[in-house]
Amino acid sequence: MIRPIKECEIELCVSVIRDSFLTVAQKYGFTEENAPRFTAFATTKERLYGKSN
């Protein structure tokens, strides 16, 4: 089921998103240095809150 997240769930969502995309990053050799905007490295609680970083 897809539903809007609650503010109290943002930290958990960041963790799930980062962990999920990290497997792809590892498979293709993406790092924070060579692909800083890749989802595994660019997802933060501030971005999910809609705040600028």
DSSP file (Angstrom, degrees, kcal/mol; ACC not computed):
  #  RESIDUE AA STRUCTURE BP1 BP2  ACC     N-H-->O    O-->H-N    N-H-->O    O-->H-N    TCO  KAPPA ALPHA  PHI   PSI    X-CA   Y-CA   Z-CA
    1    1 A M              0   0    0      0, 0.0     2,-0.5     0, 0.0     0, 0.0   0.000 360.0 360.0 360.0 134.6    0.0    0.0    0.0
    2    2 A I        +     0   0    0      0, 0.0     0, 0.0     0, 0.0     0, 0.0  -0.878 360.0 153.3-102.2 133.0    1.3    3.4   -0.9
    3    3 A R        -     0   0    0     -2,-0.5     2,-0.0     0, 0.0     0, 0.0  -0.976  49.6 -83.9-150.8 159.6    0.4    6.3    1.5
    4    4 A P        -     0   0    0      0, 0.0     2,-0.2     0, 0.0     0, 0.0  -0.385  50.3-119.2 -62.7 145.2    1.8    9.6    2.6
    5    5 A I        -     0   0    0      1,-0.0     2,-0.3    -2,-0.0     5,-0.0  -0.542  20.0-122.9 -85.5 155.5    4.4    9.3    5.3
    6    6 A K    >   -     0   0    0     -2,-0.2     3,-2.1     1,-0.1     4,-0.4  -0.654  24.1-113.8 -92.4 153.9    4.0   10.9    8.6
    7    7 A E  G >  S+     0   0    0      1,-0.3     3,-1.4    -2,-0.3     4,-0.3   0.859 116.9  58.9 -56.4 -36.6    6.6   13.4    9.9
    8    8 A C  G 3  S+     0   0    0      1,-0.2    -1,-0.3     2,-0.1     4,-0.2   0.618 102.7  55.5 -69.6 -10.4    7.6   10.9   12.7
    9    9 A E  G <> S+     0   0    0     -3,-2.1     4,-2.4     1,-0.1    -1,-0.2   0.437  77.8  95.7 -99.1  -1.9    8.5    8.3   10.0
   10   10 A I  H <> S+     0   0    0     -3,-1.4     4,-2.6    -4,-0.4     5,-0.2   0.908  81.3  51.9 -60.9 -45.5   10.9   10.5    8.0
   11   11 A E  H  > S+     0   0    0     -4,-0.3     4,-1.9     1,-0.2    -1,-0.2   0.917 112.3  47.0 -57.6 -43.5   14.1    9.1    9.7
   12   12 A L  H  > S+     0   0    0     -4,-0.2     4,-2.4     1,-0.2    -1,-0.2   0.903 111.0  51.9 -64.7 -41.6   13.0    5.5    9.0
   13   13 A C  H  X S+     0   0    0     -4,-2.4     4,-2.7     2,-0.2     5,-0.2   0.904 107.4  52.2 -63.1 -41.7   12.2    6.4    5.4
   14   14 A V  H  X S+     0   0    0     -4,-2.6     4,-2.7     1,-0.2     5,-0.3   0.927 110.6  49.1 -58.9 -44.7   15.6    8.0    4.8
   15   15 A S  H  X S+     0   0    0     -4,-1.9     4,-2.6    -5,-0.2     5,-0.2   0.922 112.0  47.1 -62.1 -45.4   17.2    4.8    6.2
   16   16 A V  H  X S+     0   0    0     -4,-2.4     4,-2.3     2,-0.2    -2,-0.2   0.923 114.3  47.2 -63.7 -44.8   15.1    2.5    3.9
   17   17 A I  H  X S+     0   0    0     -4,-2.7     4,-2.3     2,-0.2     5,-0.2   0.946 114.9  45.3 -62.8 -49.3   15.8    4.7    0.8
   18   18 A R  H  X S+     0   0    0     -4,-2.7     4,-1.7    -5,-0.2    -2,-0.2   0.935 114.7  47.5 -61.7 -47.1   19.5    4.9    1.4
   19   19 A D  H  X S+     0   0    0     -4,-2.6     4,-0.9    -5,-0.3    -1,-0.2   0.894 112.0  51.2 -62.1 -39.9   19.9    1.2    2.2
   20   20 A S  H  X S+     0   0    0     -4,-2.3     4,-0.6    -5,-0.2     3,-0.5   0.922 115.2  40.3 -64.2 -45.0   17.9    0.2   -0.8
   21   21 A F  H  X S+     0   0    0     -4,-2.3     4,-2.2     1,-0.2    19,-0.2   0.694 101.2  73.3 -79.4 -18.1   19.9    2.3   -3.2
   22   22 A L  H  X S+     0   0    0     -4,-1.7     4,-2.7     1,-0.2    -1,-0.2   0.844  90.1  59.1 -64.8 -32.4   23.2    1.5   -1.6
   23   23 A T  H  X S+     0   0    0     -4,-0.9     4,-1.9    -3,-0.5    -1,-0.2   0.896 108.0  45.4 -62.9 -38.7   23.1   -2.0   -3.1
   24   24 A V  H  X S+     0   0    0     -4,-0.6     4,-2.2    -3,-0.2     6,-0.3   0.912 111.3  53.0 -68.4 -43.0   23.0   -0.5   -6.5
   25   25 A A  H  X>S+     0   0    0     -4,-2.2     5,-2.3     1,-0.2     4,-0.8   0.924 110.9  46.5 -58.6 -45.3   25.8    1.9   -5.7
   26   26 A Q  H ><5S+     0   0    0     -4,-2.7     3,-0.5     1,-0.2    -1,-0.2   0.901 110.3  53.4 -64.9 -40.5   28.0   -1.0   -4.5
   27   27 A K  H 3<5S+     0   0    0     -4,-1.9    -1,-0.2     1,-0.2    -2,-0.2   0.882 119.3  33.5 -61.6 -39.6   27.2   -3.0   -7.6
   28   28 A Y  H 3<5S-     0   0    0     -4,-2.2    -1,-0.2    -5,-0.1    -2,-0.2   0.346 112.8-110.3-103.3   5.8   28.2   -0.3   -9.9
   29   29 A G  T <<5 +     0   0    0     -4,-0.8     2,-0.3    -3,-0.5    -3,-0.2   0.728  58.4 160.2  77.0  22.1   31.0    1.3   -7.9
   30   30 A F      < +     0   0    0     -5,-2.3     2,-0.3    -6,-0.3    -1,-0.2  -0.589  12.4 177.5 -76.6 138.7   29.2    4.5   -7.1
   31   31 A T     >  -     0   0    0     -2,-0.3     4,-2.1     1,-0.0     7,-0.2  -0.848  46.3-103.5-130.9 170.1   30.6    6.4   -4.1
   32   32 A E  T  4 S+     0   0    0     -2,-0.3     6,-0.1     1,-0.2    -1,-0.0   0.821 122.3  51.4 -62.2 -29.3   29.8    9.7   -2.4
   33   33 A E  T  4 S+     0   0    0      2,-0.2    -1,-0.2     1,-0.2    -3,-0.1   0.901 118.8  31.5 -75.6 -42.7   32.9   11.1   -4.1
   34   34 A N  T  4 S+     0   0    0      1,-0.2    -2,-0.2    -5,-0.1    -1,-0.2   0.599 136.5  22.2 -95.8  -9.9   32.1   10.1   -7.6
   35   35 A A    ><  +     0   0    0     -4,-2.1     3,-2.0     3,-0.1     6,-0.2  -0.331  65.0 160.1-149.9  61.7   28.3   10.3   -7.5
   36   36 A P  T 3  S+     0   0    0      0, 0.0    -4,-0.1     0, 0.0    -3,-0.1   0.716  77.6  53.6 -62.7 -20.6   27.3   12.6   -4.6
   37   37 A R  T 3  S+     0   0    0      4,-0.1     5,-0.1     5,-0.1     2,-0.1   0.448  78.6 119.6 -94.1   0.0   23.8   13.1   -6.1
   38   38 A F  S X> S-     0   0    0     -3,-2.0     3,-2.1    -7,-0.2     4,-2.0  -0.406  78.8-113.1 -63.7 143.0   23.1    9.4   -6.4
   39   39 A T  H 3> S+     0   0    0      1,-0.3     4,-1.4     2,-0.2    -1,-0.1   0.799 113.2  60.1 -51.8 -38.5   20.0    8.6   -4.2
   40   40 A A  H 34 S+     0   0    0    -19,-0.2    -1,-0.3     1,-0.2   -18,-0.1   0.784 119.6  28.4 -62.4 -26.2   21.9    6.5   -1.7
   41   41 A F  H <4 S+     0   0    0     -3,-2.1    -2,-0.2    -6,-0.2    -1,-0.2   0.628 120.0  52.6-108.3 -18.5   24.1    9.5   -0.8
   42   42 A A  H  < S+     0   0    0     -4,-2.0     2,-0.6    -5,-0.1    -3,-0.2   0.554  80.3 100.4 -99.3  -9.4   21.7   12.4   -1.6
   43   43 A T     <  +     0   0    0     -4,-1.4     2,-0.3    -5,-0.3   -25,-0.1  -0.680  47.0 161.4 -83.7 122.5   18.7   11.4    0.5
   44   44 A T     >  -     0   0    0     -2,-0.6     4,-2.0     1,-0.1     5,-0.2  -0.888  53.3-110.8-133.2 164.2   18.5   13.3    3.8
   45   45 A K  H  > S+     0   0    0     -2,-0.3     4,-2.1     1,-0.2     6,-0.2   0.854 118.5  58.1 -64.6 -31.8   15.8   14.0    6.3
   46   46 A E  H  >>S+     0   0    0      2,-0.2     5,-2.9     1,-0.2     4,-0.8   0.894 105.6  48.8 -64.9 -39.4   16.0   17.6    5.2
   47   47 A R  H  45S+     0   0    0      3,-0.2     3,-0.3     2,-0.2    -1,-0.2   0.901 112.5  47.3 -66.7 -40.3   15.2   16.7    1.7
   48   48 A L  H  <5S+     0   0    0     -4,-2.0    -2,-0.2     1,-0.2    -1,-0.2   0.829 109.8  53.4 -71.4 -29.4   12.3   14.6    2.7
   49   49 A Y  H  <5S-     0   0    0     -4,-2.1    -1,-0.2    -5,-0.2    -2,-0.2   0.693 118.0-117.1 -72.3 -18.1   11.0   17.3    5.0
   50   50 A G  T  <5 +     0   0    0     -4,-0.8     2,-0.3    -3,-0.3    -3,-0.2   0.651  69.8 135.8  89.4  16.6   11.2   19.6    2.0
   51   51 A K      < -     0   0    0     -5,-2.9    -1,-0.3    -6,-0.2    -2,-0.1  -0.744  58.4-110.8 -98.4 146.1   13.9   21.9    3.5
   52   52 A S              0   0    0     -2,-0.3    -1,-0.1     1,-0.1    -5,-0.0  -0.419 360.0 360.0 -71.9 150.0   16.9   23.1    1.5
   53   53 A N              0   0    0     -2,-0.1    -1,-0.1    -6,-0.0    -6,-0.0   0.391 360.0 360.0-105.2 360.0   20.2   21.8    2.5
